[in-house]
Amino acid sequence: MGKSKGGRRRQVGAEAVVESVDGGLAELIPDRERPRAWTLVIDGAPQSHVDLDDPAYLSFEYQRRLGHVIDLVAPPGRPVHAVHLGGGALTLARYVAATRPRSTQLVVERDGTLVQLVRRELPLDPNARIRVRSADAREGLAKVPDGWADLVITDVFSGARTPAHLTSTEFLDDVRRTLKPGGVYAANLADGPPLAHLRGQIATAAARFGQLALVADPAVLRGKRFGNAVLVASDHPLPTAELTRLAASDPHPARVEHGRTLTDFTGGAAPVTDTAAVASPAPPASVFR
């Protein structure tokens, strides 16, 4: 089915781009409703959506929720220093550049072949101050200077699972090191019933940060289905009222849990350390049908 790994693959339907990358088979599928918008799919799992004409448009639910965090991390329009662990199609970095011009951003994406594909097919605004580093997320984070970032976002999946070494207290120690006082950490987590991974990740963040919030579909929080949840953490008070309002106004409204309710939700789960860390659970096949 086309050339070998790293080479340009055939066009599907005369429009889609299909190419082997380090993480599997990547497809850039055109959005039939938005002229210059594309969805990135890897091995059948949707990863990102980008509208080149409107980079502030966020199609995916979890990315919209992370967009709300970006909107609230500093006064509207103020430039920030942001670190993105996991790049995908660079959707959130483009969003920051569009909504907060003159922001300085670092994207750490292990899949160098994917980065090349995205840069070629979905080019970045040349004025955007976005640097992309091809490296493991934790290794890339280790090179970020102390106290540099206003915001660190983790959105890393390997085979639709978050790697184990990005789920531990030791990982969060390095996240905290890179954050400015009052900086915010946000992570895209995925889990389903019985939500053991999600509960453990909340307990892990609570062991390193004083303030937490969780944004998720109510059905996911009730353990009714597999889905995404956005965990937000800081040592300063979080704008939970504003986050709640924004999440509730989405096309697919989400709930925001924080404080005692969120503590109770963990059910006594223990923080995860490097020695005990495991990857997040694989989603059921039905999720992508």
Secondary structure, 3 states (H helix, E strand, C coil): CCCCCCCCCCEECCCEEEEEECCEEEEEEECCCCCCEEEEEECCEEEEEEECCCCCCCCCHHHHHHHHHHHHCCCCCCCCEEEEECCCCCHHHHHHHHHCCCCEEEEECCCHHHHHHHHHHCCCCCCCEEEEECCCHHHHHHCCCCCCEEEEEECCCECCECCHHHCCHHHHHHHHHHEEEEEEEEEEEEECCCCHHHHHHHHHHHCCCCEEEEEECHHHHCCCCCEEEEEEEECCCCCHHHHHHHHHCCCCCCEEEEHHHHHHHCCCCCCCCCCCCCCCCCCCHHHHC
